[in-house]
Amino acid sequence: MRQPVLGGFLMRGALVQVGERLLVDCPVTGVSKLLSEACLGAWLPTAAGPADVEVVVQPDSTPFDVRGWEPLTRSAFRHDGSVVMRNACASGFDLLMRPEPDRLLVEARWQPPAPERLAALVLRSRFHLLARAALLHYPALWWAGCHGRVPLHAAALTAGSTVPLLAGPGGIGTSTLLLGAVNAGEHACSDNLVACDGRDAYGLVEPVRVAGSGRRMAYGRSERPLPGRVDVLRPDTLVVLRRQNGARPKVRPLDPERAAESLTAGTYVAGELRRYWSFAATLALGTGRGPVHPPVAEVARTISRRLPAYELMLGDRPSEGLAELLRLGAPDTQQGHAGGRAMRRRLP
């Protein structure tokens, strides 16, 4: 089968997703194009090593046979350590997920109820996001959770000599700051979602969404590939973003407990993770693997107690770069910490 190419159709490809090696096999042309475009620049040769998570999108449109399976919910069933989710994450895809000792196997079939079929035609940006979540994001996030990493709505990037972990609710300006930094030569591991073990931040492969040209998405934003992307970073500073009207940007130290609360709350209100919590709980209940609820608050407290924390108050339209903003009120954040620079995960 062909390898992924820019602007082409994905038939078989691999990528590093939140610290797990994801292998995708998709002979369905329309879905192939969607998945390929979602991860431009991140695809690897399939021979790079064994898969931690293997996703096969089948051309078969018949439902998975769950006769004799135990119902978990109205749309989920389990049997012998496997779980079937119907219309997973409202994406229109049915998923059969089977954890093995060293990998997670996922089979997907396009089997949408009538509302999802209509939404896929009329609300294309919504369908793209949900399909990515069901096929590329949530299985990898859950498998990473089985290995001690939890999802956080945050972005890790380099900024001068420091590596801040930016936290804050959606729409606050994280993507704009991040894109400005990477366009100036810095590196980031994702736009706004990572999986973290309390020390290292493993990036989720996704486009960055900001104002400008690219695929049109909700809230007047457009998508484009994230330049300067690396697989994993070790943050040395926690920065909580806030927006203020009319004033100049400023930086001030932040109490660790307040910082942990902000990181935790921002994760739970993130639209990208709204369907993840039930996805993870259903899989944990059905397979007996991983936490029923990821320890988000515990990991956030670990980060805030280990790293210096600051609150960055943004103005209406900050023209300064991130490194310059951090120098405004916390010059010690530019000293850096050993081991804080970008670390690419080396695949076997």
LUMVEXMI-190815 format. One record per residue (C-alpha): residue number from 1; residue in three letters; x, y, z. Coordinates in nm, 2 decimals. Example, Ala and Ser with C-alpha at 12.3 -4.5 7.8 and 13.67 -1.06 7.14 Angstrom:
% LUMVEXMI-190815
<r i="1" aa="ala" xx="1.23" yy="-0.45" zz="0.78"/>
<r i="2" aa="ser" xx="1.37" yy="-0.11" zz="0.71"/>
***
This chain:
% LUMVEXMI-190815
<r i="1" aa="met" xx="0.00" yy="0.00" zz="0.00"/>
<r i="2" aa="arg" xx="0.10" yy="0.36" zz="-0.06"/>
<r i="3" aa="gln" xx="0.26" yy="0.56" zz="0.22"/>
<r i="4" aa="pro" xx="0.10" yy="0.89" zz="0.32"/>
<r i="5" aa="val" xx="0.20" yy="1.19" zz="0.10"/>
<r i="6" aa="leu" xx="0.11" yy="1.55" zz="0.13"/>
<r i="7" aa="gly" xx="-0.22" yy="1.61" zz="-0.03"/>
<r i="8" aa="gly" xx="-0.26" yy="1.24" zz="-0.10"/>
<r i="9" aa="phe" xx="-0.47" yy="0.96" zz="0.04"/>
<r i="10" aa="leu" xx="-0.36" yy="0.77" zz="0.34"/>
<r i="11" aa="met" xx="-0.36" yy="0.40" zz="0.28"/>
<r i="12" aa="arg" xx="-0.12" yy="0.29" zz="0.56"/>
<r i="13" aa="gly" xx="0.09" yy="0.51" zz="0.79"/>
<r i="14" aa="ala" xx="0.23" yy="0.56" zz="1.14"/>
<r i="15" aa="leu" xx="0.28" yy="0.85" zz="1.38"/>
<r i="16" aa="val" xx="0.38" yy="0.91" zz="1.73"/>
<r i="17" aa="gln" xx="0.07" yy="1.01" zz="1.92"/>
<r i="18" aa="val" xx="0.09" yy="1.12" zz="2.29"/>
<r i="19" aa="gly" xx="0.40" yy="0.89" zz="2.34"/>
<r i="20" aa="glu" xx="0.24" yy="0.59" zz="2.17"/>
<r i="21" aa="arg" xx="0.32" yy="0.46" zz="1.82"/>
<r i="22" aa="leu" xx="-0.01" yy="0.46" zz="1.62"/>
<r i="23" aa="leu" xx="-0.04" yy="0.26" zz="1.31"/>
<r i="24" aa="val" xx="-0.34" yy="0.34" zz="1.08"/>
<r i="25" aa="asp" xx="-0.46" yy="0.12" zz="0.80"/>
<r i="26" aa="cys" xx="-0.75" yy="0.28" zz="0.60"/>
<r i="27" aa="pro" xx="-0.85" yy="0.17" zz="0.25"/>
<r i="28" aa="val" xx="-1.16" yy="0.39" zz="0.26"/>
<r i="29" aa="thr" xx="-1.08" yy="0.68" zz="0.03"/>
<r i="30" aa="gly" xx="-1.29" yy="0.96" zz="0.19"/>
<r i="31" aa="val" xx="-1.18" yy="0.87" zz="0.55"/>
<r i="32" aa="ser" xx="-0.82" yy="0.82" zz="0.43"/>
<r i="33" aa="lys" xx="-0.80" yy="1.18" zz="0.30"/>
<r i="34" aa="leu" xx="-0.95" yy="1.32" zz="0.62"/>
<r i="35" aa="leu" xx="-0.70" yy="1.14" zz="0.84"/>
<r i="36" aa="ser" xx="-0.40" yy="1.21" zz="0.62"/>
<r i="37" aa="glu" xx="-0.48" yy="1.59" zz="0.62"/>
<r i="38" aa="ala" xx="-0.52" yy="1.58" zz="1.00"/>
<r i="39" aa="cys" xx="-0.16" yy="1.48" zz="1.05"/>
<r i="40" aa="leu" xx="0.04" yy="1.64" zz="0.77"/>
<r i="41" aa="gly" xx="0.41" yy="1.64" zz="0.84"/>
<r i="42" aa="ala" xx="0.39" yy="1.38" zz="1.12"/>
<r i="43" aa="trp" xx="0.35" yy="1.06" zz="0.93"/>
<r i="44" aa="leu" xx="0.63" yy="0.80" zz="0.96"/>
<r i="45" aa="pro" xx="0.72" yy="0.50" zz="0.75"/>
<r i="46" aa="thr" xx="0.52" yy="0.20" zz="0.87"/>
<r i="47" aa="ala" xx="0.84" yy="0.00" zz="0.90"/>
<r i="48" aa="ala" xx="0.97" yy="0.22" zz="1.18"/>
<r i="49" aa="gly" xx="0.87" yy="-0.02" zz="1.45"/>
<r i="50" aa="pro" xx="0.59" yy="-0.22" zz="1.61"/>
<r i="51" aa="ala" xx="0.26" yy="-0.04" zz="1.69"/>
<r i="52" aa="asp" xx="0.14" yy="0.04" zz="2.04"/>
<r i="53" aa="val" xx="-0.21" yy="0.12" zz="1.90"/>
<r i="54" aa="glu" xx="-0.33" yy="-0.02" zz="1.57"/>
<r i="55" aa="val" xx="-0.64" yy="0.13" zz="1.40"/>
<r i="56" aa="val" xx="-0.80" yy="-0.05" zz="1.10"/>
<r i="57" aa="val" xx="-1.08" yy="0.13" zz="0.92"/>
<r i="58" aa="gln" xx="-1.28" yy="-0.14" zz="0.75"/>
<r i="59" aa="pro" xx="-1.48" yy="-0.09" zz="0.43"/>
<r i="60" aa="asp" xx="-1.75" yy="-0.32" zz="0.58"/>
<r i="61" aa="ser" xx="-2.06" yy="-0.12" zz="0.68"/>
<r i="62" aa="thr" xx="-2.24" yy="-0.39" zz="0.87"/>
<r i="63" aa="pro" xx="-2.26" yy="-0.36" zz="1.25"/>
<r i="64" aa="phe" xx="-2.03" yy="-0.56" zz="1.47"/>
<r i="65" aa="asp" xx="-2.20" yy="-0.87" zz="1.59"/>
<r i="66" aa="val" xx="-2.26" yy="-0.83" zz="1.97"/>
<r i="67" aa="arg" xx="-2.50" yy="-1.11" zz="2.02"/>
<r i="68" aa="gly" xx="-2.43" yy="-1.27" zz="2.36"/>
<r i="69" aa="trp" xx="-2.22" yy="-0.97" zz="2.46"/>
<r i="70" aa="glu" xx="-2.28" yy="-0.80" zz="2.80"/>
<r i="71" aa="pro" xx="-2.43" yy="-0.45" zz="2.77"/>
<r i="72" aa="leu" xx="-2.23" yy="-0.18" zz="2.93"/>
<r i="73" aa="thr" xx="-2.44" yy="0.12" zz="2.83"/>
<r i="74" aa="arg" xx="-2.71" yy="0.16" zz="2.56"/>
<r i="75" aa="ser" xx="-2.44" yy="0.18" zz="2.30"/>
<r i="76" aa="ala" xx="-2.15" yy="-0.02" zz="2.44"/>
<r i="77" aa="phe" xx="-2.10" yy="-0.39" zz="2.49"/>
<r i="78" aa="arg" xx="-1.82" yy="-0.61" zz="2.63"/>
<r i="79" aa="his" xx="-1.71" yy="-0.97" zz="2.59"/>
<r i="80" aa="asp" xx="-1.39" yy="-1.15" zz="2.68"/>
<r i="81" aa="gly" xx="-1.19" yy="-0.83" zz="2.74"/>
<r i="82" aa="ser" xx="-1.31" yy="-0.65" zz="2.42"/>
<r i="83" aa="val" xx="-1.55" yy="-0.36" zz="2.39"/>
<r i="84" aa="val" xx="-1.77" yy="-0.24" zz="2.11"/>
<r i="85" aa="met" xx="-1.89" yy="0.12" zz="2.10"/>
<r i="86" aa="arg" xx="-2.16" yy="0.22" zz="1.86"/>
<r i="87" aa="asn" xx="-2.14" yy="0.57" zz="1.71"/>
<r i="88" aa="ala" xx="-1.83" yy="0.63" zz="1.92"/>
<r i="89" aa="cys" xx="-1.81" yy="1.00" zz="2.02"/>
<r i="90" aa="ala" xx="-2.10" yy="1.08" zz="1.79"/>
<r i="91" aa="ser" xx="-1.86" yy="1.03" zz="1.50"/>
<r i="92" aa="gly" xx="-2.07" yy="0.78" zz="1.31"/>
<r i="93" aa="phe" xx="-1.80" yy="0.51" zz="1.35"/>
<r i="94" aa="asp" xx="-1.86" yy="0.19" zz="1.54"/>
<r i="95" aa="leu" xx="-1.54" yy="0.08" zz="1.72"/>
<r i="96" aa="leu" xx="-1.43" yy="-0.27" zz="1.83"/>
<r i="97" aa="met" xx="-1.14" yy="-0.23" zz="2.08"/>
<r i="98" aa="arg" xx="-0.93" yy="-0.52" zz="2.20"/>
<r i="99" aa="pro" xx="-0.64" yy="-0.46" zz="2.44"/>
<r i="100" aa="glu" xx="-0.35" yy="-0.70" zz="2.43"/>
<r i="101" aa="pro" xx="-0.06" yy="-0.71" zz="2.67"/>
<r i="102" aa="asp" xx="0.15" yy="-0.48" zz="2.46"/>
<r i="103" aa="arg" xx="-0.09" yy="-0.31" zz="2.22"/>
<r i="104" aa="leu" xx="-0.44" yy="-0.19" zz="2.16"/>
<r i="105" aa="leu" xx="-0.62" yy="-0.31" zz="1.85"/>
<r i="106" aa="val" xx="-0.91" yy="-0.09" zz="1.71"/>
<r i="107" aa="glu" xx="-1.14" yy="-0.18" zz="1.43"/>
<r i="108" aa="ala" xx="-1.37" yy="0.09" zz="1.29"/>
<r i="109" aa="arg" xx="-1.67" yy="0.07" zz="1.07"/>
<r i="110" aa="trp" xx="-1.87" yy="0.36" zz="0.93"/>
<r i="111" aa="gln" xx="-2.22" yy="0.29" zz="1.07"/>
<r i="112" aa="pro" xx="-2.38" yy="0.62" zz="1.14"/>
<r i="113" aa="pro" xx="-2.74" yy="0.68" zz="1.27"/>
<r i="114" aa="ala" xx="-2.94" yy="0.92" zz="1.05"/>
<r i="115" aa="pro" xx="-2.85" yy="1.24" zz="1.24"/>
<r i="116" aa="glu" xx="-2.48" yy="1.17" zz="1.23"/>
<r i="117" aa="arg" xx="-2.50" yy="1.08" zz="0.86"/>
<r i="118" aa="leu" xx="-2.67" yy="1.42" zz="0.79"/>
<r i="119" aa="ala" xx="-2.43" yy="1.61" zz="1.01"/>
<r i="120" aa="ala" xx="-2.13" yy="1.46" zz="0.83"/>
<r i="121" aa="leu" xx="-2.26" yy="1.61" zz="0.51"/>
<r i="122" aa="val" xx="-2.38" yy="1.95" zz="0.64"/>
<r i="123" aa="leu" xx="-2.14" yy="2.02" zz="0.93"/>
<r i="124" aa="arg" xx="-1.81" yy="1.91" zz="0.77"/>
<r i="125" aa="ser" xx="-1.58" yy="2.08" zz="1.03"/>
<r i="126" aa="arg" xx="-1.77" yy="1.90" zz="1.31"/>
<r i="127" aa="phe" xx="-1.74" yy="1.57" zz="1.14"/>
<r i="128" aa="his" xx="-1.37" yy="1.61" zz="1.09"/>
<r i="129" aa="leu" xx="-1.31" yy="1.68" zz="1.46"/>
<r i="130" aa="leu" xx="-1.53" yy="1.39" zz="1.58"/>
<r i="131" aa="ala" xx="-1.37" yy="1.14" zz="1.33"/>
<r i="132" aa="arg" xx="-1.02" yy="1.24" zz="1.44"/>
<r i="133" aa="ala" xx="-1.12" yy="1.21" zz="1.80"/>
<r i="134" aa="ala" xx="-1.27" yy="0.86" zz="1.75"/>
<r i="135" aa="leu" xx="-0.99" yy="0.72" zz="1.53"/>
<r i="136" aa="leu" xx="-0.67" yy="0.91" zz="1.60"/>
<r i="137" aa="his" xx="-0.69" yy="1.08" zz="1.94"/>
<r i="138" aa="tyr" xx="-0.90" yy="0.90" zz="2.20"/>
<r i="139" aa="pro" xx="-0.77" yy="0.55" zz="2.15"/>
<r i="140" aa="ala" xx="-0.41" yy="0.67" zz="2.18"/>
<r i="141" aa="leu" xx="-0.50" yy="0.89" zz="2.48"/>
<r i="142" aa="trp" xx="-0.66" yy="0.60" zz="2.65"/>
<r i="143" aa="trp" xx="-0.37" yy="0.37" zz="2.59"/>
<r i="144" aa="ala" xx="-0.13" yy="0.64" zz="2.71"/>
<r i="145" aa="gly" xx="-0.35" yy="0.66" zz="3.02"/>
<r i="146" aa="cys" xx="-0.29" yy="0.29" zz="3.08"/>
<r i="147" aa="his" xx="0.08" yy="0.38" zz="3.09"/>
<r i="148" aa="gly" xx="0.05" yy="0.66" zz="3.35"/>
<r i="149" aa="arg" xx="-0.01" yy="0.96" zz="3.12"/>
<r i="150" aa="val" xx="-0.32" yy="1.18" zz="3.16"/>
<r i="151" aa="pro" xx="-0.47" yy="1.42" zz="2.91"/>
<r i="152" aa="leu" xx="-0.42" yy="1.79" zz="2.98"/>
<r i="153" aa="his" xx="-0.55" yy="2.09" zz="2.79"/>
<r i="154" aa="ala" xx="-0.21" yy="2.26" zz="2.77"/>
<r i="155" aa="ala" xx="0.07" yy="2.33" zz="2.53"/>
<r i="156" aa="ala" xx="0.44" yy="2.27" zz="2.58"/>
<r i="157" aa="leu" xx="0.68" yy="2.47" zz="2.37"/>
<r i="158" aa="thr" xx="1.03" yy="2.62" zz="2.38"/>
<r i="159" aa="ala" xx="1.06" yy="3.00" zz="2.45"/>
<r i="160" aa="gly" xx="1.42" yy="3.12" zz="2.45"/>
<r i="161" aa="ser" xx="1.60" yy="2.92" zz="2.72"/>
<r i="162" aa="thr" xx="1.29" yy="2.79" zz="2.90"/>
<r i="163" aa="val" xx="1.02" yy="2.54" zz="2.82"/>
<r i="164" aa="pro" xx="0.68" yy="2.66" zz="2.95"/>
<r i="165" aa="leu" xx="0.37" yy="2.45" zz="2.98"/>
<r i="166" aa="leu" xx="0.09" yy="2.69" zz="2.88"/>
<r i="167" aa="ala" xx="-0.25" yy="2.63" zz="3.05"/>
<r i="168" aa="gly" xx="-0.57" yy="2.81" zz="3.01"/>
<r i="169" aa="pro" xx="-0.93" yy="2.77" zz="2.87"/>
<r i="170" aa="gly" xx="-1.00" yy="2.76" zz="2.50"/>
<r i="171" aa="gly" xx="-1.01" yy="3.09" zz="2.32"/>
<r i="172" aa="ile" xx="-0.77" yy="3.27" zz="2.56"/>
<r i="173" aa="gly" xx="-0.49" yy="3.31" zz="2.30"/>
<r i="174" aa="thr" xx="-0.27" yy="3.00" zz="2.35"/>
<r i="175" aa="ser" xx="-0.27" yy="2.90" zz="1.98"/>
<r i="176" aa="thr" xx="-0.18" yy="3.25" zz="1.87"/>
<r i="177" aa="leu" xx="0.11" yy="3.27" zz="2.11"/>
<r i="178" aa="leu" xx="0.23" yy="2.92" zz="2.02"/>
<r i="179" aa="leu" xx="0.21" yy="2.98" zz="1.64"/>
<r i="180" aa="gly" xx="0.40" yy="3.31" zz="1.68"/>
<r i="181" aa="ala" xx="0.67" yy="3.12" zz="1.87"/>
<r i="182" aa="val" xx="0.72" yy="2.84" zz="1.63"/>
<r i="183" aa="asn" xx="0.71" yy="3.07" zz="1.33"/>
<r i="184" aa="ala" xx="1.01" yy="3.25" zz="1.50"/>
<r i="185" aa="gly" xx="1.20" yy="2.92" zz="1.52"/>
<r i="186" aa="glu" xx="1.08" yy="2.76" zz="1.85"/>
<r i="187" aa="his" xx="0.94" yy="2.41" zz="1.89"/>
<r i="188" aa="ala" xx="0.61" yy="2.28" zz="2.03"/>
<r i="189" aa="cys" xx="0.47" yy="1.93" zz="2.08"/>
<r i="190" aa="ser" xx="0.10" yy="2.01" zz="2.01"/>
<r i="191" aa="asp" xx="-0.15" yy="2.29" zz="1.98"/>
<r i="192" aa="asn" xx="-0.34" yy="2.25" zz="2.30"/>
<r i="193" aa="leu" xx="-0.36" yy="1.88" zz="2.41"/>
<r i="194" aa="val" xx="-0.08" yy="1.67" zz="2.57"/>
<r i="195" aa="ala" xx="-0.06" yy="1.36" zz="2.77"/>
<r i="196" aa="cys" xx="0.16" yy="1.41" zz="3.08"/>
<r i="197" aa="asp" xx="0.30" yy="1.19" zz="3.36"/>
<r i="198" aa="gly" xx="0.39" yy="1.48" zz="3.58"/>
<r i="199" aa="arg" xx="0.72" yy="1.54" zz="3.42"/>
<r i="200" aa="asp" xx="0.72" yy="1.50" zz="3.04"/>
<r i="201" aa="ala" xx="0.45" yy="1.64" zz="2.80"/>
<r i="202" aa="tyr" xx="0.38" yy="1.41" zz="2.50"/>
<r i="203" aa="gly" xx="0.21" yy="1.59" zz="2.22"/>
<r i="204" aa="leu" xx="-0.11" yy="1.50" zz="2.04"/>
<r i="205" aa="val" xx="-0.08" yy="1.53" zz="1.66"/>
<r i="206" aa="glu" xx="-0.34" yy="1.78" zz="1.54"/>
<r i="207" aa="pro" xx="-0.35" yy="2.10" zz="1.33"/>
<r i="208" aa="val" xx="-0.32" yy="2.44" zz="1.49"/>
<r i="209" aa="arg" xx="-0.64" yy="2.64" zz="1.47"/>
<r i="210" aa="val" xx="-0.60" yy="3.02" zz="1.44"/>
<r i="211" aa="ala" xx="-0.74" yy="3.31" zz="1.24"/>
<r i="212" aa="gly" xx="-0.62" yy="3.32" zz="0.88"/>
<r i="213" aa="ser" xx="-0.60" yy="3.09" zz="0.58"/>
<r i="214" aa="gly" xx="-0.65" yy="2.71" zz="0.58"/>
<r i="215" aa="arg" xx="-0.94" yy="2.47" zz="0.64"/>
<r i="216" aa="arg" xx="-1.23" yy="2.67" zz="0.78"/>
<r i="217" aa="met" xx="-1.34" yy="2.55" zz="1.13"/>
<r i="218" aa="ala" xx="-1.57" yy="2.68" zz="1.40"/>
<r i="219" aa="tyr" xx="-1.54" yy="3.02" zz="1.57"/>
<r i="220" aa="gly" xx="-1.40" yy="3.18" zz="1.26"/>
<r i="221" aa="arg" xx="-1.07" yy="2.99" zz="1.28"/>
<r i="222" aa="ser" xx="-0.88" yy="2.80" zz="1.02"/>
<r i="223" aa="glu" xx="-0.65" yy="2.50" zz="1.04"/>
<r i="224" aa="arg" xx="-0.30" yy="2.46" zz="0.93"/>
<r i="225" aa="pro" xx="-0.02" yy="2.21" zz="1.01"/>
<r i="226" aa="leu" xx="0.19" yy="2.30" zz="1.32"/>
<r i="227" aa="pro" xx="0.55" yy="2.38" zz="1.21"/>
<r i="228" aa="gly" xx="0.84" yy="2.30" zz="1.43"/>
<r i="229" aa="arg" xx="0.66" yy="2.01" zz="1.60"/>
<r i="230" aa="val" xx="0.84" yy="1.76" zz="1.83"/>
<r i="231" aa="asp" xx="0.70" yy="1.45" zz="1.99"/>
<r i="232" aa="val" xx="0.78" yy="1.53" zz="2.36"/>
<r i="233" aa="leu" xx="0.90" yy="1.82" zz="2.57"/>
<r i="234" aa="arg" xx="1.00" yy="1.84" zz="2.94"/>
<r i="235" aa="pro" xx="0.85" yy="2.17" zz="3.07"/>
<r i="236" aa="asp" xx="1.04" yy="2.37" zz="3.33"/>
<r i="237" aa="thr" xx="0.78" yy="2.64" zz="3.40"/>
<r i="238" aa="leu" xx="0.40" yy="2.64" zz="3.43"/>
<r i="239" aa="val" xx="0.23" yy="2.94" zz="3.28"/>
<r i="240" aa="val" xx="-0.14" yy="3.00" zz="3.33"/>
<r i="241" aa="leu" xx="-0.29" yy="3.24" zz="3.07"/>
<r i="242" aa="arg" xx="-0.56" yy="3.49" zz="3.14"/>
<r i="243" aa="arg" xx="-0.71" yy="3.77" zz="2.93"/>
<r i="244" aa="gln" xx="-0.76" yy="4.12" zz="3.05"/>
<r i="245" aa="asn" xx="-0.92" yy="4.41" zz="2.86"/>
<r i="246" aa="gly" xx="-0.73" yy="4.72" zz="2.77"/>
<r i="247" aa="ala" xx="-0.42" yy="4.68" zz="2.99"/>
<r i="248" aa="arg" xx="-0.07" yy="4.59" zz="2.90"/>
<r i="249" aa="pro" xx="0.04" yy="4.23" zz="2.95"/>
<r i="250" aa="lys" xx="0.20" yy="4.14" zz="3.28"/>
<r i="251" aa="val" xx="0.34" yy="3.84" zz="3.45"/>
<r i="252" aa="arg" xx="0.33" yy="3.75" zz="3.82"/>
<r i="253" aa="pro" xx="0.41" yy="3.45" zz="4.04"/>
<r i="254" aa="leu" xx="0.12" yy="3.21" zz="4.10"/>
<r i="255" aa="asp" xx="0.04" yy="3.00" zz="4.40"/>
<r i="256" aa="pro" xx="0.09" yy="2.63" zz="4.32"/>
<r i="257" aa="glu" xx="-0.26" yy="2.53" zz="4.43"/>
<r i="258" aa="arg" xx="-0.41" yy="2.80" zz="4.22"/>
<r i="259" aa="ala" xx="-0.20" yy="2.70" zz="3.92"/>
<r i="260" aa="ala" xx="-0.31" yy="2.33" zz="3.96"/>
<r i="261" aa="glu" xx="-0.67" yy="2.44" zz="3.99"/>
<r i="262" aa="ser" xx="-0.64" yy="2.64" zz="3.66"/>
<r i="263" aa="leu" xx="-0.47" yy="2.35" zz="3.48"/>
<r i="264" aa="thr" xx="-0.73" yy="2.10" zz="3.60"/>
<r i="265" aa="ala" xx="-1.03" yy="2.32" zz="3.53"/>
<r i="266" aa="gly" xx="-0.91" yy="2.41" zz="3.18"/>
<r i="267" aa="thr" xx="-0.87" yy="2.04" zz="3.10"/>
<r i="268" aa="tyr" xx="-1.23" yy="1.96" zz="3.21"/>
<r i="269" aa="val" xx="-1.39" yy="2.24" zz="3.02"/>
<r i="270" aa="ala" xx="-1.20" yy="2.18" zz="2.70"/>
<r i="271" aa="gly" xx="-1.43" yy="2.10" zz="2.41"/>
<r i="272" aa="glu" xx="-1.17" yy="1.87" zz="2.26"/>
<r i="273" aa="leu" xx="-1.20" yy="1.64" zz="2.57"/>
<r i="274" aa="arg" xx="-1.58" yy="1.67" zz="2.63"/>
<r i="275" aa="arg" xx="-1.65" yy="1.32" zz="2.50"/>
<r i="276" aa="tyr" xx="-1.32" yy="1.16" zz="2.62"/>
<r i="277" aa="trp" xx="-1.42" yy="1.11" zz="2.98"/>
<r i="278" aa="ser" xx="-1.71" yy="0.87" zz="2.90"/>
<r i="279" aa="phe" xx="-1.50" yy="0.71" zz="2.63"/>
<r i="280" aa="ala" xx="-1.22" yy="0.63" zz="2.88"/>
<r i="281" aa="ala" xx="-1.46" yy="0.52" zz="3.16"/>
<r i="282" aa="thr" xx="-1.65" yy="0.28" zz="2.92"/>
<r i="283" aa="leu" xx="-1.32" yy="0.13" zz="2.80"/>
<r i="284" aa="ala" xx="-1.19" yy="0.09" zz="3.16"/>
<r i="285" aa="leu" xx="-1.51" yy="-0.07" zz="3.28"/>
<r i="286" aa="gly" xx="-1.53" yy="-0.30" zz="2.98"/>
<r i="287" aa="thr" xx="-1.17" yy="-0.41" zz="2.96"/>
<r i="288" aa="gly" xx="-1.05" yy="-0.39" zz="3.32"/>
<r i="289" aa="arg" xx="-0.75" yy="-0.18" zz="3.20"/>
<r i="290" aa="gly" xx="-0.66" yy="0.17" zz="3.29"/>
<r i="291" aa="pro" xx="-0.82" yy="0.42" zz="3.53"/>
<r i="292" aa="val" xx="-1.19" yy="0.47" zz="3.52"/>
<r i="293" aa="his" xx="-1.12" yy="0.84" zz="3.57"/>
<r i="294" aa="pro" xx="-0.78" yy="0.98" zz="3.47"/>
<r i="295" aa="pro" xx="-0.60" yy="1.14" zz="3.77"/>
<r i="296" aa="val" xx="-0.60" yy="1.49" zz="3.61"/>
<r i="297" aa="ala" xx="-0.60" yy="1.68" zz="3.94"/>
<r i="298" aa="glu" xx="-0.32" yy="1.47" zz="4.09"/>
<r i="299" aa="val" xx="-0.09" yy="1.52" zz="3.79"/>
<r i="300" aa="ala" xx="-0.17" yy="1.89" zz="3.78"/>
<r i="301" aa="arg" xx="-0.07" yy="1.92" zz="4.15"/>
<r i="302" aa="thr" xx="0.25" yy="1.73" zz="4.08"/>
<r i="303" aa="ile" xx="0.34" yy="1.97" zz="3.80"/>
<r i="304" aa="ser" xx="0.26" yy="2.28" zz="4.00"/>
<r i="305" aa="arg" xx="0.45" yy="2.17" zz="4.30"/>
<r i="306" aa="arg" xx="0.76" yy="2.07" zz="4.10"/>
<r i="307" aa="leu" xx="0.77" yy="2.37" zz="3.86"/>
<r i="308" aa="pro" xx="0.77" yy="2.75" zz="3.92"/>
<r i="309" aa="ala" xx="0.42" yy="2.88" zz="3.83"/>
<r i="310" aa="tyr" xx="0.33" yy="3.22" zz="3.68"/>
<r i="311" aa="glu" xx="0.02" yy="3.39" zz="3.57"/>
<r i="312" aa="leu" xx="0.05" yy="3.57" zz="3.23"/>
<r i="313" aa="met" xx="-0.21" yy="3.84" zz="3.19"/>
<r i="314" aa="leu" xx="-0.26" yy="3.90" zz="2.82"/>
<r i="315" aa="gly" xx="-0.38" yy="4.23" zz="2.67"/>
<r i="316" aa="asp" xx="-0.64" yy="4.27" zz="2.39"/>
<r i="317" aa="arg" xx="-0.38" yy="4.22" zz="2.12"/>
<r i="318" aa="pro" xx="-0.04" yy="4.14" zz="2.26"/>
<r i="319" aa="ser" xx="0.23" yy="4.21" zz="2.00"/>
<r i="320" aa="glu" xx="0.52" yy="4.07" zz="2.20"/>
<r i="321" aa="gly" xx="0.64" yy="3.72" zz="2.15"/>
<r i="322" aa="leu" xx="0.61" yy="3.46" zz="2.43"/>
<r i="323" aa="ala" xx="0.97" yy="3.48" zz="2.55"/>
<r i="324" aa="glu" xx="0.95" yy="3.86" zz="2.57"/>
<r i="325" aa="leu" xx="0.62" yy="3.84" zz="2.76"/>
<r i="326" aa="leu" xx="0.77" yy="3.60" zz="3.01"/>
<r i="327" aa="arg" xx="1.06" yy="3.85" zz="3.07"/>
<r i="328" aa="leu" xx="0.81" yy="4.13" zz="3.16"/>
<r i="329" aa="gly" xx="0.76" yy="4.03" zz="3.52"/>
<r i="330" aa="ala" xx="0.95" yy="3.70" zz="3.58"/>
<r i="331" aa="pro" xx="1.30" yy="3.73" zz="3.45"/>
<r i="332" aa="asp" xx="1.40" yy="3.41" zz="3.64"/>
<r i="333" aa="thr" xx="1.18" yy="3.21" zz="3.40"/>
<r i="334" aa="gln" xx="1.45" yy="3.27" zz="3.14"/>
<r i="335" aa="gln" xx="1.72" yy="3.09" zz="3.33"/>
<r i="336" aa="gly" xx="1.61" yy="2.75" zz="3.22"/>
<r i="337" aa="his" xx="1.64" yy="2.42" zz="3.39"/>
<r i="338" aa="ala" xx="1.86" yy="2.12" zz="3.30"/>
<r i="339" aa="gly" xx="1.69" yy="1.88" zz="3.07"/>
<r i="340" aa="gly" xx="1.42" yy="2.13" zz="2.97"/>
<r i="341" aa="arg" xx="1.49" yy="2.15" zz="2.60"/>
<r i="342" aa="ala" xx="1.31" yy="1.95" zz="2.33"/>
<r i="343" aa="met" xx="1.35" yy="1.58" zz="2.34"/>
<r i="344" aa="arg" xx="1.24" yy="1.38" zz="2.04"/>
<r i="345" aa="arg" xx="1.13" yy="1.03" zz="2.12"/>
<r i="346" aa="arg" xx="1.34" yy="0.78" zz="1.93"/>
<r i="347" aa="leu" xx="1.14" yy="0.49" zz="1.79"/>
<r i="348" aa="pro" xx="1.29" yy="0.14" zz="1.77"/>
***
